[in-house]
């Protein structure tokens, strides 16, 4: 099941995916994000086990599905998706 987050249209917030349990002893070598139209990716970062994206914008009363795909040093790939629900908070 996807994670679910609430966000105000005027907020600029960071969202993280912690891959540590899935990775085991492997590490993240690359990370890419898919952000739907309506949300804005302000920036993103990664460590060897955690990916972070900063998002702004969005239309009130709208749900957005944001996906993070990683490639590991060991050559594995995986993707996780979370939902950002934009509401006037």
DAPE-V417531 format. One record per helix or strand of 3 or more residues. SS is the DSSP state (H for helix, E for strand). FROM is the first residue (numbers start at 1). TO is the last residue. If there is no record, write none. Layout:
ss:SS from:FROM to:TO
ss:SS from:FROM to:TO
//
This chain:
ss:E from:3 to:7
ss:E from:12 to:18
ss:H from:20 to:23
ss:E from:28 to:34
ss:E from:39 to:46
ss:E from:50 to:57
ss:E from:62 to:72
ss:E from:77 to:86
//
